[in-house]
């Protein structure tokens, strides 16, 4: 899914990951499930400066809490930026190219070359 916020269509989903023709230098992965964790790890391992944006405090909420906590600890130790409570201001643009965006609590996100939405799939 891509959320109904201005500029969200500039991002990609996990399907778009496989269509990338080159590795983005700076990537934001938005989501807390196993797809977002997996793809953030792949981007980081390939050398992209990776930021994982979580709406709440935890990742992998469908699993044992210890697994999510350990995953975020490993990500932080290996250079992945983990941003928790990342609720975006609906009026802000996507953090792509040369523009940055602001979270509801006034934290600023730097620009990214790629934003990947991993927030779930719509049921058809």
C-alpha positions in Angstrom: 0.0 0.0 0.0 0.9 3.6 -0.5 -0.7 6.0 2.0 -3.0 8.8 0.8 -0.6 11.7 1.6 0.8 14.3 -0.7 3.9 13.0 -2.6 3.6 9.4 -1.4 3.3 8.2 -5.0 7.0 9.3 -5.5 8.0 6.3 -3.3 8.0 2.7 -4.2 6.6 -0.5 -2.6 8.4 -3.8 -2.1 7.4 -4.7 -5.7 9.3 -1.6 -6.9 12.4 -2.8 -5.1 12.9 -5.5 -7.7 12.5 -2.9 -10.5 15.3 -0.6 -9.3 18.0 -0.2 -11.9 20.6 1.1 -9.5 21.2 1.2 -5.8 20.0 4.4 -4.2 22.6 6.1 -2.1 20.2 7.2 0.6 17.0 5.2 1.3 14.1 5.4 3.7 12.2 2.3 4.5 8.8 3.0 6.1 7.2 0.1 8.1 7.7 -2.2 11.0 6.9 -5.6 9.6 9.2 -8.3 8.3 9.2 -7.0 4.8 10.5 -3.5 5.9 13.1 -5.2 8.1 14.2 -7.5 5.4 14.5 -4.7 2.7 16.2 -2.3 5.1 18.8 -5.0 5.9 19.4 -5.6 2.2 19.8 -1.9 1.3 22.2 -1.5 4.2 24.2 -4.6 3.2 24.5 -3.3 -0.3 25.9 0.0 1.0 23.0 2.4 0.9 22.7 4.8 3.8 19.5 3.4 5.2 16.9 4.9 7.5 14.1 2.7 9.0 11.1 4.8 9.9 8.7 3.3 12.5 5.3 4.8 13.4 5.6 3.5 16.9 8.5 2.2 19.1 8.6 -1.4 18.1 9.4 -3.5 15.0 8.1 -7.0 14.2 5.1 -6.6 16.5 3.6 -9.9 15.3 6.6 -11.7 16.8 8.1 -12.0 20.2 9.0 -8.6 21.5 12.6 -9.7 22.1 13.1 -10.4 18.3 12.0 -6.9 17.4 14.1 -5.3 20.1 17.2 -7.3 19.0 16.7 -6.5 15.4 16.6 -2.8 16.0 19.6 -3.0 18.3 21.6 -4.8 15.5 20.4 -2.3 12.9 21.6 0.6 15.1 25.0 -1.1 15.8 25.5 -1.6 12.0 24.7 1.9 11.0 21.0 1.8 10.0 19.3 4.9 11.4 16.2 3.8 13.2 13.6 6.6 13.7 10.8 5.7 16.1 7.5 7.5 16.6 7.9 8.8 13.0 4.5 10.2 12.4 4.6 12.5 9.4 3.0 15.8 9.1 0.3 15.1 6.5 1.1 18.5 4.8 4.8 17.9 4.4 6.2 16.6 1.1 7.9 13.3 0.6 11.6 13.4 1.7 12.9 12.9 -1.8 15.6 14.5 -3.9 16.6 17.8 -2.5 13.6 18.3 -0.3 13.4 17.3 3.4 10.3 16.7 5.4 9.2 17.3 9.0 7.7 14.9 11.4 4.8 15.9 13.7 7.2 16.5 16.6 9.3 18.8 14.5 12.1 16.4 13.8 13.4 16.9 10.3 14.2 14.1 7.9 17.0 14.6 5.4 16.3 14.0 1.7 16.4 10.5 0.3 17.0 9.1 -3.1 14.4 6.4 -2.6 11.5 6.0 -0.2 10.1 2.5 0.1 6.7 1.9 1.6 6.4 -1.4 3.5 3.2 -0.7 5.4 1.1 -3.6 4.3 -0.9 -4.8 1.4 -4.4 -3.9 0.5 -6.9 -6.7 0.4 -8.7 -6.9 -2.9 
